[in-house]
Amino acid sequence: MTPHYWQLILYKTRADLKMEAARGYMGMLWWVLEPVLYMGAFYIIFAVALQRGGENFVPWLLTGLVVWKWFDTTVRMSLNVITAGKGLMSQVYLPKVFFPAVVILKNSVKFLVTLVLLLLFLLVYGMPLGWSWLMVPVLLLVQLLLICGVTFS
């Protein structure tokens, strides 16, 4: 793809994020609140009702849910994005990869906001900084490649 398409992807992503934040009452707060609500439901079911979980169950649960939500939302949103953009593609030439790329970038930005808050939570919770934290960018890159592979296929 040419740089022109990348600029268009960035513009469309920015416009979609602004629209999504302005559309609801909670706006960007929902990006953070949704994984926390999921965590609350899973915590009540597994830790309280079933008496499962351990010492670091909450950070483990929240970390898994935040990463899963990124994958799940991106893949689900990209399922019909090409057919939804068919009208625009019939008017102007756009490569088919354009629409899934916008979805991936938009959900990745939302994930990064949530990830920063998650990392702050882990530090406040008392998770010690160690050498294993240096693997986080590598794991996120692998996750992004998995998302791209599933989404573009």
N, C-alpha and C positions, 0 to 999 in steps of 0.2 A: 504494500500500500504506500502511496505517496504521502509526503508530509502534509499535503492539503487534507487528506482524509483523517490524519491524526489530529489536526486542528479541529476538524468537524466533530470528531469523536469527543475531544475535550470540551468543546462548546456544548454539545448535546448532553454530555454527562453533567456539566455544571448547571445547565438549564433544568434537567430532570431532578437534580438534588434540590435546587431552589424551589421547584414546584412541589416536590414531596414534602419539604420542610414547611412550606406555607399552606399546604392543603389541609392538614389536620390541626386540631386544637393544640396538641402537644408538640408538633413539629419534630425537631431533632431529638427531643427528649425521648421519644418513642424508640429511637434507635438503641438507646441504652436500656430503657425500661423493659423492652420485650425479652431480652435474655435474662434479666433479673427475675421477671415473672415466671419464665420457664424454670429457672433455678429454684424459685420458691415452690413451685408445684412438684418438681422432682425431689426436693429436700423433704417436703411434707410426706410424700409417698414413701421414699426409701429410708430416710433417716428417722422419721418420727413413726410412721405407721408400721413399716416392716422391720424397724430396728437394725438397719444396715448402715454401712458407712463407717468411717473411722475418724482419726484425728484431723486429717486434712481433707475431709470429704467436701466441704464447701468450695475451697479453691479448685480442687480437682474437677468438681461438677461444673463450676462456672467456666473454667478454662475450656473444657470439652464442649459445653453448650455454645459458647461464643464462636468457636471455630466451626462447629457443625452448622450453626445458623448461617454463617458466611457461605459455606458450601451449598446448603439446602436452598437458601433463598436465591442464590445466583443460578443454580441449575433449574429450579422451578420457573423462575422468571424468563429464562432463555428458551424455554420449550416452544413457545409460540411467537417469539419476538420477530422472526423473519416473516411469518405469514401476516402478523399485525402490521408490519412495515411494507407490505406488498404495494399499497397504494402510492406510497412515496417512491418506491423503487420503479414503479411504472412511469412516473413523471420525470425523475432524475436518475441518472445512473449512479448507483451505489453498490459497492461490493457486498455480497451477502454477509461477510464477516463483520460488517459495520455494526449491525444491530446487536449481536451478542457481545461485541467488544464494549459497547456502551453499557450494557448490563453488568459485565464483569468489572469495569472501571467504577461504575456507580456503587455497586455493592462492596467493592474493595475500599472505597473511601469511607463508607459507613462502617465497615469492619475496623478500619484503622482508628476511627474515633472511639469505638467500643474497646479496641485493644489497648489504647493508651489508658483508658479508665480501668480496665482489667489489671494492667501492670501496676497502676497506682494502688488498686485494691490489694493485690498480692503483697506489695511492699508494706502497706499499712497492716495487713493481716499478720505479718511477721515471717513471710517466706524469705529465707536468706538469699542474698545475691551470691551466685556461684558461677563456675565455668560453664555449667549447663545452660545458663541464660544466653550464652554466646551462640547457641544453636537455634535460638528462636528465629532469627532472620532466615536461616537455611530452611527450617521447617515451614515457614510462611511461604518461601519461594516454591518449595515442593507442593504445598497446598494450592498455590496459585496455578502452577503448571497442571495439577490434577483438575482444577476447576476449568482451565482453558481447554484441556483435552476433552473433558466431558461436554462442555458447552459448545465447542466448535464442531463436534462430531455429529 
